[in-house]
């Protein structure tokens, strides 16, 4: 049970931790897509 002074937790982890985790996932996915578009796809063209 959450105490009045504690922010609500989703899935047992603080909201800030989840935001950092998903932000890192998004950055990694964008970097991989950029690498594919810049170096791999032109090889097939």
N, C-alpha and C positions, 0 to 999 in steps of 0.2 A: 504494500500500500504506500502510495506516495505521500510524503510529508508536505505540509503547505508551502514550505520554503524550497522544495525540490522541483525542478522542472519535470514535466511528464516525460517518461521514457517510452520509446517505441522499440519493441523487439529486444529490450534489455540493454540498449546502448544509447548514449546521449545523442540528441539531434545533430550536434556539431560534428561528432565522430562519423555519423552516417553521411553527412554532407561532404566531408573531406574525402571519405572513401569513394563515394560515387563521383565526385569531381575528378579524382585521380583516374578512375575507370574511363570517364569520358575523354580525358586528355590522352590516355594511352590509345584508345580506339581511334581518335582523330589522328594521332601520330602514325598509326599503322596504315590508315586509309591514305594519308598524305604520301607515305613512302611508296605504297602500291601505285598510286596515281602518278607519282613523279619518276619512279625508276623501273617498275615492273611492267606496267601496261604498255609503255612505249616499245618494249622489247618485242611485243606481238604485232606492232603496227608496221 
